[in-house]
Amino acid sequence: MAHTYEELKTKTVAELREIAKGLDHEAAQGYTQLNKEHLLVAVCKALGVDMHAHHHHEAGANLTKMKKELKELKKKRDQAISAEDKTTLKRTRTRMRRLKKRLSKS
């Protein structure tokens, strides 16, 4: 049965170990001791599944949009600081922090 990276990634550790049990490949050796991340790599290598097929480069368009939104949030933050509006300041900083996390993941 042919597996894809997306399909293997959604499987549990127990299911991945069951697949690795049936493989006679050097990469799958010691499968009982591997965590999901390492087990996924080993199973993909043993089955010859391309692990780079899962990369989507749609983030580029969203990246500029997120950066623009971050600039606007910084302006809003500065306005809230000068107006001493604590609730707006807190909300703005929270949105900025979440947006920065999303940016760093992209």
PDB file as gemmi writes it, atoms N, CA and C in Angstrom:
CRYST1    1.000    1.000    1.000  90.00  90.00  90.00 P 1                      
ATOM      1  N   MET A   1       0.842  -1.180   0.000  1.00  0.00           N  
ATOM      2  CA  MET A   1       0.000   0.000   0.000  1.00  0.00           C  
ATOM      3  C   MET A   1       0.890   1.248   0.000  1.00  0.00           C  
ATOM      4  N   ALA A   2       0.670   2.129  -0.933  1.00  0.00           N  
ATOM      5  CA  ALA A   2       1.473   3.341  -1.044  1.00  0.00           C  
ATOM      6  C   ALA A   2       0.982   4.383  -0.048  1.00  0.00           C  
ATOM      7  N   HIS A   3       1.920   4.944   0.686  1.00  0.00           N  
ATOM      8  CA  HIS A   3       1.596   5.964   1.678  1.00  0.00           C  
ATOM      9  C   HIS A   3       2.125   7.314   1.197  1.00  0.00           C  
ATOM     10  N   THR A   4       1.449   8.366   1.618  1.00  0.00           N  
ATOM     11  CA  THR A   4       1.938   9.712   1.354  1.00  0.00           C  
ATOM     12  C   THR A   4       2.406  10.304   2.671  1.00  0.00           C  
ATOM     13  N   TYR A   5       3.187  11.366   2.576  1.00  0.00           N  
ATOM     14  CA  TYR A   5       3.680  12.017   3.789  1.00  0.00           C  
ATOM     15  C   TYR A   5       2.528  12.552   4.620  1.00  0.00           C  
ATOM     16  N   GLU A   6       1.549  13.153   3.959  1.00  0.00           N  
ATOM     17  CA  GLU A   6       0.402  13.721   4.668  1.00  0.00           C  
ATOM     18  C   GLU A   6      -0.353  12.643   5.436  1.00  0.00           C  
ATOM     19  N   GLU A   7      -0.519  11.502   4.810  1.00  0.00           N  
ATOM     20  CA  GLU A   7      -1.231  10.390   5.436  1.00  0.00           C  
ATOM     21  C   GLU A   7      -0.449   9.858   6.645  1.00  0.00           C  
ATOM     22  N   LEU A   8       0.867   9.696   6.482  1.00  0.00           N  
ATOM     23  CA  LEU A   8       1.692   9.182   7.577  1.00  0.00           C  
ATOM     24  C   LEU A   8       1.744  10.159   8.746  1.00  0.00           C  
ATOM     25  N   LYS A   9       1.737  11.436   8.435  1.00  0.00           N  
ATOM     26  CA  LYS A   9       1.827  12.457   9.477  1.00  0.00           C  
ATOM     27  C   LYS A   9       0.597  12.445  10.389  1.00  0.00           C  
ATOM     28  N   THR A  10      -0.551  12.070   9.857  1.00  0.00           N  
ATOM     29  CA  THR A  10      -1.782  12.062  10.657  1.00  0.00           C  
ATOM     30  C   THR A  10      -1.930  10.792  11.492  1.00  0.00           C  
ATOM     31  N   LYS A  11      -1.113   9.804  11.228  1.00  0.00           N  
ATOM     32  CA  LYS A  11      -1.200   8.547  11.982  1.00  0.00           C  
ATOM     33  C   LYS A  11      -0.630   8.697  13.389  1.00  0.00           C  
ATOM     34  N   THR A  12      -1.075   7.847  14.278  1.00  0.00           N  
ATOM     35  CA  THR A  12      -0.577   7.851  15.652  1.00  0.00           C  
ATOM     36  C   THR A  12       0.761   7.119  15.707  1.00  0.00           C  
ATOM     37  N   VAL A  13       1.437   7.229  16.837  1.00  0.00           N  
ATOM     38  CA  VAL A  13       2.727   6.558  17.016  1.00  0.00           C  
ATOM     39  C   VAL A  13       2.538   5.044  16.919  1.00  0.00           C  
ATOM     40  N   ALA A  14       1.462   4.532  17.499  1.00  0.00           N  
ATOM     41  CA  ALA A  14       1.201   3.092  17.462  1.00  0.00           C  
ATOM     42  C   ALA A  14       1.012   2.609  16.024  1.00  0.00           C  
ATOM     43  N   GLU A  15       0.292   3.383  15.222  1.00  0.00           N  
ATOM     44  CA  GLU A  15       0.087   3.001  13.827  1.00  0.00           C  
ATOM     45  C   GLU A  15       1.400   3.060  13.038  1.00  0.00           C  
ATOM     46  N   LEU A  16       2.211   4.076  13.309  1.00  0.00           N  
ATOM     47  CA  LEU A  16       3.511   4.175  12.636  1.00  0.00           C  
ATOM     48  C   LEU A  16       4.424   3.013  13.029  1.00  0.00           C  
ATOM     49  N   ARG A  17       4.369   2.630  14.289  1.00  0.00           N  
ATOM     50  CA  ARG A  17       5.191   1.490  14.738  1.00  0.00           C  
ATOM     51  C   ARG A  17       4.729   0.192  14.086  1.00  0.00           C  
ATOM     52  N   GLU A  18       3.420   0.068  13.888  1.00  0.00           N  
ATOM     53  CA  GLU A  18       2.878  -1.114  13.226  1.00  0.00           C  
ATOM     54  C   GLU A  18       3.371  -1.180  11.779  1.00  0.00           C  
ATOM     55  N   ILE A  19       3.426  -0.044  11.115  1.00  0.00           N  
ATOM     56  CA  ILE A  19       3.942   0.012   9.743  1.00  0.00           C  
ATOM     57  C   ILE A  19       5.430  -0.326   9.742  1.00  0.00           C  
ATOM     58  N   ALA A  20       6.175   0.248  10.706  1.00  0.00           N  
ATOM     59  CA  ALA A  20       7.623   0.027  10.781  1.00  0.00           C  
ATOM     60  C   ALA A  20       7.947  -1.422  11.099  1.00  0.00           C  
ATOM     61  N   LYS A  21       7.055  -2.092  11.829  1.00  0.00           N  
ATOM     62  CA  LYS A  21       7.286  -3.494  12.185  1.00  0.00           C  
ATOM     63  C   LYS A  21       7.370  -4.361  10.933  1.00  0.00           C  
ATOM     64  N   GLY A  22       6.573  -4.048   9.947  1.00  0.00           N  
ATOM     65  CA  GLY A  22       6.556  -4.833   8.718  1.00  0.00           C  
ATOM     66  C   GLY A  22       7.647  -4.472   7.731  1.00  0.00           C  
ATOM     67  N   LEU A  23       8.468  -3.497   8.046  1.00  0.00           N  
ATOM     68  CA  LEU A  23       9.519  -3.061   7.130  1.00  0.00           C  
ATOM     69  C   LEU A  23      10.846  -3.726   7.460  1.00  0.00           C  
ATOM     70  N   ASP A  24      11.534  -4.138   6.435  1.00  0.00           N  
ATOM     71  CA  ASP A  24      12.863  -4.709   6.629  1.00  0.00           C  
ATOM     72  C   ASP A  24      13.868  -3.740   6.017  1.00  0.00           C  
ATOM     73  N   HIS A  25      14.048  -2.621   6.712  1.00  0.00           N  
ATOM     74  CA  HIS A  25      14.942  -1.571   6.222  1.00  0.00           C  
ATOM     75  C   HIS A  25      15.771  -1.066   7.388  1.00  0.00           C  
ATOM     76  N   GLU A  26      16.975  -0.695   7.085  1.00  0.00           N  
ATOM     77  CA  GLU A  26      17.920  -0.210   8.094  1.00  0.00           C  
ATOM     78  C   GLU A  26      17.401   1.035   8.833  1.00  0.00           C  
ATOM     79  N   ALA A  27      16.677   1.896   8.140  1.00  0.00           N  
ATOM     80  CA  ALA A  27      16.169   3.132   8.746  1.00  0.00           C  
ATOM     81  C   ALA A  27      15.107   2.854   9.808  1.00  0.00           C  
ATOM     82  N   ALA A  28      14.409   1.722   9.674  1.00  0.00           N  
ATOM     83  CA  ALA A  28      13.324   1.403  10.601  1.00  0.00           C  
ATOM     84  C   ALA A  28      13.800   0.592  11.808  1.00  0.00           C  
ATOM     85  N   GLN A  29      15.084   0.367  11.927  1.00  0.00           N  
ATOM     86  CA  GLN A  29      15.611  -0.377  13.073  1.00  0.00           C  
ATOM     87  C   GLN A  29      15.404   0.417  14.357  1.00  0.00           C  
ATOM     88  N   GLY A  30      15.006  -0.224  15.412  1.00  0.00           N  
ATOM     89  CA  GLY A  30      14.799   0.432  16.696  1.00  0.00           C  
ATOM     90  C   GLY A  30      13.540   1.277  16.731  1.00  0.00           C  
ATOM     91  N   TYR A  31      12.564   0.914  15.925  1.00  0.00           N  
ATOM     92  CA  TYR A  31      11.337   1.708  15.820  1.00  0.00           C  
ATOM     93  C   TYR A  31      10.559   1.775  17.132  1.00  0.00           C  
ATOM     94  N   THR A  32      10.739   0.815  18.004  1.00  0.00           N  
ATOM     95  CA  THR A  32       9.983   0.811  19.265  1.00  0.00           C  
ATOM     96  C   THR A  32      10.459   1.900  20.212  1.00  0.00           C  
ATOM     97  N   GLN A  33      11.643   2.419  19.996  1.00  0.00           N  
ATOM     98  CA  GLN A  33      12.212   3.412  20.897  1.00  0.00           C  
ATOM     99  C   GLN A  33      12.138   4.837  20.368  1.00  0.00           C  
ATOM    100  N   LEU A  34      11.608   5.003  19.148  1.00  0.00           N  
ATOM    101  CA  LEU A  34      11.576   6.318  18.523  1.00  0.00           C  
ATOM    102  C   LEU A  34      10.297   7.072  18.863  1.00  0.00           C  
ATOM    103  N   ASN A  35      10.427   8.385  18.994  1.00  0.00           N  
ATOM    104  CA  ASN A  35       9.227   9.201  19.157  1.00  0.00           C  
ATOM    105  C   ASN A  35       8.619   9.434  17.774  1.00  0.00           C  
ATOM    106  N   LYS A  36       7.467  10.100  17.727  1.00  0.00           N  
ATOM    107  CA  LYS A  36       6.739  10.219  16.468  1.00  0.00           C  
ATOM    108  C   LYS A  36       7.543  10.946  15.395  1.00  0.00           C  
ATOM    109  N   GLU A  37       8.210  12.013  15.769  1.00  0.00           N  
ATOM    110  CA  GLU A  37       8.958  12.801  14.794  1.00  0.00           C  
ATOM    111  C   GLU A  37      10.040  11.958  14.117  1.00  0.00           C  
ATOM    112  N   HIS A  38      10.824  11.257  14.917  1.00  0.00           N  
ATOM    113  CA  HIS A  38      11.902  10.432  14.368  1.00  0.00           C  
ATOM    114  C   HIS A  38      11.358   9.189  13.661  1.00  0.00           C  
ATOM    115  N   LEU A  39      10.281   8.652  14.186  1.00  0.00           N  
ATOM    116  CA  LEU A  39       9.664   7.473  13.579  1.00  0.00           C  
ATOM    117  C   LEU A  39       9.100   7.820  12.200  1.00  0.00           C  
ATOM    118  N   LEU A  40       8.516   8.996  12.087  1.00  0.00           N  
ATOM    119  CA  LEU A  40       7.966   9.442  10.812  1.00  0.00           C  
ATOM    120  C   LEU A  40       9.070   9.560   9.757  1.00  0.00           C  
ATOM    121  N   VAL A  41      10.201  10.123  10.143  1.00  0.00           N  
ATOM    122  CA  VAL A  41      11.338  10.247   9.228  1.00  0.00           C  
ATOM    123  C   VAL A  41      11.839   8.868   8.817  1.00  0.00           C  
ATOM    124  N   ALA A  42      11.952   7.958   9.785  1.00  0.00           N  
ATOM    125  CA  ALA A  42      12.456   6.615   9.493  1.00  0.00           C  
ATOM    126  C   ALA A  42      11.521   5.858   8.556  1.00  0.00           C  
ATOM    127  N   VAL A  43      10.221   5.932   8.812  1.00  0.00           N  
ATOM    128  CA  VAL A  43       9.252   5.221   7.972  1.00  0.00           C  
ATOM    129  C   VAL A  43       9.250   5.806   6.560  1.00  0.00           C  
ATOM    130  N   CYS A  44       9.307   7.115   6.463  1.00  0.00           N  
ATOM    131  CA  CYS A  44       9.346   7.749   5.138  1.00  0.00           C  
ATOM    132  C   CYS A  44      10.587   7.328   4.361  1.00  0.00           C  
ATOM    133  N   LYS A  45      11.715   7.280   5.053  1.00  0.00           N  
ATOM    134  CA  LYS A  45      12.964   6.873   4.402  1.00  0.00           C  
ATOM    135  C   LYS A  45      12.878   5.409   3.952  1.00  0.00           C  
ATOM    136  N   ALA A  46      12.325   4.559   4.811  1.00  0.00           N  
ATOM    137  CA  ALA A  46      12.226   3.138   4.488  1.00  0.00           C  
ATOM    138  C   ALA A  46      11.258   2.878   3.336  1.00  0.00           C  
ATOM    139  N   LEU A  47      10.181   3.649   3.281  1.00  0.00           N  
ATOM    140  CA  LEU A  47       9.192   3.469   2.212  1.00  0.00           C  
ATOM    141  C   LEU A  47       9.527   4.254   0.952  1.00  0.00           C  
ATOM    142  N   GLY A  48      10.502   5.157   1.045  1.00  0.00           N  
ATOM    143  CA  GLY A  48      10.862   5.977  -0.099  1.00  0.00           C  
ATOM    144  C   GLY A  48       9.857   7.090  -0.369  1.00  0.00           C  
ATOM    145  N   VAL A  49       9.209   7.554   0.696  1.00  0.00           N  
ATOM    146  CA  VAL A  49       8.215   8.621   0.556  1.00  0.00           C  
ATOM    147  C   VAL A  49       8.927   9.965   0.584  1.00  0.00           C  
ATOM    148  N   ASP A  50       8.580  10.824  -0.354  1.00  0.00           N  
ATOM    149  CA  ASP A  50       9.179  12.157  -0.431  1.00  0.00           C  
ATOM    150  C   ASP A  50       8.614  13.024   0.685  1.00  0.00           C  
ATOM    151  N   MET A  51       9.477  13.460   1.586  1.00  0.00           N  
ATOM    152  CA  MET A  51       9.025  14.267   2.722  1.00  0.00           C  
ATOM    153  C   MET A  51       8.907  15.741   2.359  1.00  0.00           C  
ATOM    154  N   HIS A  52       9.395  16.140   1.218  1.00  0.00           N  
ATOM    155  CA  HIS A  52       9.359  17.552   0.840  1.00  0.00           C  
ATOM    156  C   HIS A  52       8.117  17.911   0.050  1.00  0.00           C  
ATOM    157  N   ALA A  53       7.264  16.940  -0.186  1.00  0.00           N  
ATOM    158  CA  ALA A  53       6.040  17.206  -0.942  1.00  0.00           C  
ATOM    159  C   ALA A  53       5.031  18.003  -0.117  1.00  0.00           C  
ATOM    160  N   HIS A  54       5.229  18.069   1.187  1.00  0.00           N  
ATOM    161  CA  HIS A  54       4.247  18.727   2.052  1.00  0.00           C  
ATOM    162  C   HIS A  54       4.466  20.229   2.172  1.00  0.00           C  
ATOM    163  N   HIS A  55       5.538  20.756   1.609  1.00  0.00           N  
ATOM    164  CA  HIS A  55       5.797  22.185   1.746  1.00  0.00           C  
ATOM    165  C   HIS A  55       4.904  22.984   0.800  1.00  0.00           C  
ATOM    166  N   HIS A  56       4.218  23.954   1.362  1.00  0.00           N  
ATOM    167  CA  HIS A  56       3.376  24.840   0.569  1.00  0.00           C  
ATOM    168  C   HIS A  56       3.964  26.236   0.658  1.00  0.00           C  
ATOM    169  N   HIS A  57       4.136  26.869  -0.471  1.00  0.00           N  
ATOM    170  CA  HIS A  57       4.737  28.194  -0.493  1.00  0.00           C  
ATOM    171  C   HIS A  57       3.693  29.280  -0.692  1.00  0.00           C  
ATOM    172  N   GLU A  58       2.545  29.099  -0.088  1.00  0.00           N  
ATOM    173  CA  GLU A  58       1.490  30.091  -0.158  1.00  0.00           C  
ATOM    174  C   GLU A  58       1.715  31.199   0.863  1.00  0.00           C  
ATOM    175  N   ALA A  59       2.608  30.982   1.784  1.00  0.00           N  
ATOM    176  CA  ALA A  59       2.830  31.948   2.857  1.00  0.00           C  
ATOM    177  C   ALA A  59       3.451  33.240   2.363  1.00  0.00           C  
ATOM    178  N   GLY A  60       4.093  33.222   1.212  1.00  0.00           N  
ATOM    179  CA  GLY A  60       4.741  34.415   0.688  1.00  0.00           C  
ATOM    180  C   GLY A  60       3.780  35.572   0.493  1.00  0.00           C  
ATOM    181  N   ALA A  61       2.603  35.275  -0.024  1.00  0.00           N  
ATOM    182  CA  ALA A  61       1.603  36.317  -0.243  1.00  0.00           C  
ATOM    183  C   ALA A  61       1.066  36.813   1.092  1.00  0.00           C  
ATOM    184  N   ASN A  62       0.883  35.896   2.011  1.00  0.00           N  
ATOM    185  CA  ASN A  62       0.371  36.274   3.325  1.00  0.00           C  
ATOM    186  C   ASN A  62       1.432  36.986   4.160  1.00  0.00           C  
ATOM    187  N   LEU A  63       2.681  36.728   3.861  1.00  0.00           N  
ATOM    188  CA  LEU A  63       3.778  37.300   4.622  1.00  0.00           C  
ATOM    189  C   LEU A  63       3.770  38.823   4.548  1.00  0.00           C  
ATOM    190  N   THR A  64       3.640  39.367   3.361  1.00  0.00           N  
ATOM    191  CA  THR A  64       3.614  40.823   3.222  1.00  0.00           C  
ATOM    192  C   THR A  64       2.372  41.412   3.874  1.00  0.00           C  
ATOM    193  N   LYS A  65       1.272  40.680   3.778  1.00  0.00           N  
ATOM    194  CA  LYS A  65       0.030  41.138   4.410  1.00  0.00           C  
ATOM    195  C   LYS A  65       0.181  41.188   5.934  1.00  0.00           C  
ATOM    196  N   MET A  66       0.817  40.155   6.490  1.00  0.00           N  
ATOM    197  CA  MET A  66       1.013  40.111   7.939  1.00  0.00           C  
ATOM    198  C   MET A  66       1.971  41.208   8.395  1.00  0.00           C  
ATOM    199  N   LYS A  67       3.008  41.470   7.607  1.00  0.00           N  
ATOM    200  CA  LYS A  67       3.953  42.529   7.968  1.00  0.00           C  
ATOM    201  C   LYS A  67       3.284  43.896   7.938  1.00  0.00           C  
ATOM    202  N   LYS A  68       2.424  44.097   6.974  1.00  0.00           N  
ATOM    203  CA  LYS A  68       1.690  45.359   6.876  1.00  0.00           C  
ATOM    204  C   LYS A  68       0.768  45.524   8.092  1.00  0.00           C  
ATOM    205  N   GLU A  69       0.099  44.435   8.466  1.00  0.00           N  
ATOM    206  CA  GLU A  69      -0.787  44.472   9.635  1.00  0.00           C  
ATOM    207  C   GLU A  69       0.008  44.762  10.908  1.00  0.00           C  
ATOM    208  N   LEU A  70       1.212  44.204  10.992  1.00  0.00           N  
ATOM    209  CA  LEU A  70       2.063  44.447  12.153  1.00  0.00           C  
ATOM    210  C   LEU A  70       2.452  45.916  12.256  1.00  0.00           C  
ATOM    211  N   LYS A  71       2.741  46.549  11.138  1.00  0.00           N  
ATOM    212  CA  LYS A  71       3.073  47.977  11.145  1.00  0.00           C  
ATOM    213  C   LYS A  71       1.890  48.806  11.644  1.00  0.00           C  
ATOM    214  N   GLU A  72       0.691  48.443  11.193  1.00  0.00           N  
ATOM    215  CA  GLU A  72      -0.506  49.153  11.633  1.00  0.00           C  
ATOM    216  C   GLU A  72      -0.741  48.958  13.127  1.00  0.00           C  
ATOM    217  N   LEU A  73      -0.478  47.749  13.606  1.00  0.00           N  
ATOM    218  CA  LEU A  73      -0.642  47.473  15.035  1.00  0.00           C  
ATOM    219  C   LEU A  73       0.362  48.273  15.874  1.00  0.00           C  
ATOM    220  N   LYS A  74       1.566  48.446  15.340  1.00  0.00           N  
ATOM    221  CA  LYS A  74       2.560  49.248  16.063  1.00  0.00           C  
ATOM    222  C   LYS A  74       2.104  50.692  16.188  1.00  0.00           C  
ATOM    223  N   LYS A  75       1.502  51.228  15.120  1.00  0.00           N  
ATOM    224  CA  LYS A  75       0.973  52.597  15.179  1.00  0.00           C  
ATOM    225  C   LYS A  75      -0.153  52.688  16.210  1.00  0.00           C  
ATOM    226  N   LYS A  76      -1.018  51.678  16.181  1.00  0.00           N  
ATOM    227  CA  LYS A  76      -2.140  51.642  17.126  1.00  0.00           C  
ATOM    228  C   LYS A  76      -1.629  51.532  18.567  1.00  0.00           C  
ATOM    229  N   ARG A  77      -0.571  50.754  18.755  1.00  0.00           N  
ATOM    230  CA  ARG A  77       0.029  50.611  20.079  1.00  0.00           C  
ATOM    231  C   ARG A  77       0.576  51.946  20.575  1.00  0.00           C  
ATOM    232  N   ASP A  78       1.272  52.657  19.695  1.00  0.00           N  
ATOM    233  CA  ASP A  78       1.828  53.959  20.067  1.00  0.00           C  
ATOM    234  C   ASP A  78       0.731  54.952  20.418  1.00  0.00           C  
ATOM    235  N   GLN A  79      -0.367  54.918  19.686  1.00  0.00           N  
ATOM    236  CA  GLN A  79      -1.497  55.789  19.989  1.00  0.00           C  
ATOM    237  C   GLN A  79      -2.105  55.453  21.343  1.00  0.00           C  
ATOM    238  N   ALA A  80      -2.205  54.152  21.645  1.00  0.00           N  
ATOM    239  CA  ALA A  80      -2.771  53.720  22.925  1.00  0.00           C  
ATOM    240  C   ALA A  80      -1.863  54.121  24.082  1.00  0.00           C  
ATOM    241  N   ILE A  81      -0.553  54.075  23.862  1.00  0.00           N  
ATOM    242  CA  ILE A  81       0.393  54.492  24.907  1.00  0.00           C  
ATOM    243  C   ILE A  81       0.250  55.976  25.177  1.00  0.00           C  
ATOM    244  N   SER A  82       0.172  56.778  24.119  1.00  0.00           N  
ATOM    245  CA  SER A  82       0.066  58.228  24.313  1.00  0.00           C  
ATOM    246  C   SER A  82      -1.285  58.615  24.909  1.00  0.00           C  
ATOM    247  N   ALA A  83      -2.343  57.850  24.613  1.00  0.00           N  
ATOM    248  CA  ALA A  83      -3.673  58.140  25.154  1.00  0.00           C  
ATOM    249  C   ALA A  83      -3.884  57.480  26.516  1.00  0.00           C  
ATOM    250  N   GLU A  84      -2.924  56.669  26.955  1.00  0.00           N  
ATOM    251  CA  GLU A  84      -2.992  55.936  28.224  1.00  0.00           C  
ATOM    252  C   GLU A  84      -4.228  55.044  28.306  1.00  0.00           C  
ATOM    253  N   ASP A  85      -4.549  54.405  27.190  1.00  0.00           N  
ATOM    254  CA  ASP A  85      -5.685  53.485  27.109  1.00  0.00           C  
ATOM    255  C   ASP A  85      -5.165  52.062  27.326  1.00  0.00           C  
ATOM    256  N   LYS A  86      -5.309  51.574  28.547  1.00  0.00           N  
ATOM    257  CA  LYS A  86      -4.706  50.288  28.904  1.00  0.00           C  
ATOM    258  C   LYS A  86      -5.362  49.100  28.220  1.00  0.00           C  
ATOM    259  N   THR A  87      -6.680  49.125  28.053  1.00  0.00           N  
ATOM    260  CA  THR A  87      -7.347  47.974  27.437  1.00  0.00           C  
ATOM    261  C   THR A  87      -6.971  47.839  25.965  1.00  0.00           C  
ATOM    262  N   THR A  88      -6.961  48.950  25.250  1.00  0.00           N  
ATOM    263  CA  THR A  88      -6.568  48.912  23.838  1.00  0.00           C  
ATOM    264  C   THR A  88      -5.102  48.506  23.715  1.00  0.00           C  
ATOM    265  N   LEU A  89      -4.282  48.999  24.613  1.00  0.00           N  
ATOM    266  CA  LEU A  89      -2.859  48.668  24.604  1.00  0.00           C  
ATOM    267  C   LEU A  89      -2.651  47.174  24.797  1.00  0.00           C  
ATOM    268  N   LYS A  90      -3.360  46.601  25.751  1.00  0.00           N  
ATOM    269  CA  LYS A  90      -3.210  45.175  26.033  1.00  0.00           C  
ATOM    270  C   LYS A  90      -3.666  44.332  24.844  1.00  0.00           C  
ATOM    271  N   ARG A  91      -4.812  44.683  24.263  1.00  0.00           N  
ATOM    272  CA  ARG A  91      -5.324  43.939  23.108  1.00  0.00           C  
ATOM    273  C   ARG A  91      -4.379  44.050  21.917  1.00  0.00           C  
ATOM    274  N   THR A  92      -3.870  45.235  21.708  1.00  0.00           N  
ATOM    275  CA  THR A  92      -2.960  45.452  20.579  1.00  0.00           C  
ATOM    276  C   THR A  92      -1.671  44.666  20.760  1.00  0.00           C  
ATOM    277  N   ARG A  93      -1.129  44.687  21.950  1.00  0.00           N  
ATOM    278  CA  ARG A  93       0.109  43.940  22.202  1.00  0.00           C  
ATOM    279  C   ARG A  93      -0.106  42.438  22.050  1.00  0.00           C  
ATOM    280  N   THR A  94      -1.264  41.953  22.478  1.00  0.00           N  
ATOM    281  CA  THR A  94      -1.578  40.533  22.332  1.00  0.00           C  
ATOM    282  C   THR A  94      -1.666  40.158  20.859  1.00  0.00           C  
ATOM    283  N   ARG A  95      -2.358  40.987  20.076  1.00  0.00           N  
ATOM    284  CA  ARG A  95      -2.465  40.724  18.639  1.00  0.00           C  
ATOM    285  C   ARG A  95      -1.094  40.774  17.974  1.00  0.00           C  
ATOM    286  N   MET A  96      -0.249  41.715  18.407  1.00  0.00           N  
ATOM    287  CA  MET A  96       1.101  41.811  17.847  1.00  0.00           C  
ATOM    288  C   MET A  96       1.912  40.557  18.163  1.00  0.00           C  
ATOM    289  N   ARG A  97       1.819  40.105  19.388  1.00  0.00           N  
ATOM    290  CA  ARG A  97       2.580  38.926  19.808  1.00  0.00           C  
ATOM    291  C   ARG A  97       2.143  37.698  19.002  1.00  0.00           C  
ATOM    292  N   ARG A  98       0.836  37.520  18.826  1.00  0.00           N  
ATOM    293  CA  ARG A  98       0.334  36.378  18.060  1.00  0.00           C  
ATOM    294  C   ARG A  98       0.753  36.465  16.595  1.00  0.00           C  
ATOM    295  N   LEU A  99       0.713  37.666  16.062  1.00  0.00           N  
ATOM    296  CA  LEU A  99       1.102  37.861  14.676  1.00  0.00           C  
ATOM    297  C   LEU A  99       2.590  37.594  14.479  1.00  0.00           C  
ATOM    298  N   LYS A 100       3.405  38.001  15.445  1.00  0.00           N  
ATOM    299  CA  LYS A 100       4.851  37.745  15.367  1.00  0.00           C  
ATOM    300  C   LYS A 100       5.142  36.248  15.411  1.00  0.00           C  
ATOM    301  N   LYS A 101       4.373  35.503  16.209  1.00  0.00           N  
ATOM    302  CA  LYS A 101       4.535  34.054  16.257  1.00  0.00           C  
ATOM    303  C   LYS A 101       4.215  33.437  14.915  1.00  0.00           C  
ATOM    304  N   ARG A 102       3.115  33.885  14.303  1.00  0.00           N  
ATOM    305  CA  ARG A 102       2.736  33.374  12.992  1.00  0.00           C  
ATOM    306  C   ARG A 102       3.783  33.713  11.947  1.00  0.00           C  
ATOM    307  N   LEU A 103       4.364  34.905  12.046  1.00  0.00           N  
ATOM    308  CA  LEU A 103       5.410  35.311  11.114  1.00  0.00           C  
ATOM    309  C   LEU A 103       6.654  34.445  11.258  1.00  0.00           C  
ATOM    310  N   SER A 104       7.014  34.147  12.483  1.00  0.00           N  
ATOM    311  CA  SER A 104       8.230  33.358  12.699  1.00  0.00           C  
ATOM    312  C   SER A 104       8.047  31.908  12.229  1.00  0.00           C  
ATOM    313  N   LYS A 105       6.814  31.423  12.252  1.00  0.00           N  
ATOM    314  CA  LYS A 105       6.556  30.068  11.777  1.00  0.00           C  
ATOM    315  C   LYS A 105       6.577  29.980  10.259  1.00  0.00           C  
ATOM    316  N   SER A 106       6.337  31.088   9.591  1.00  0.00           N  
ATOM    317  CA  SER A 106       6.297  31.102   8.120  1.00  0.00           C  
ATOM    318  C   SER A 106       7.669  31.077   7.517  1.00  0.00           C  
TER     319      SER A 106                                                      
END                                                                             
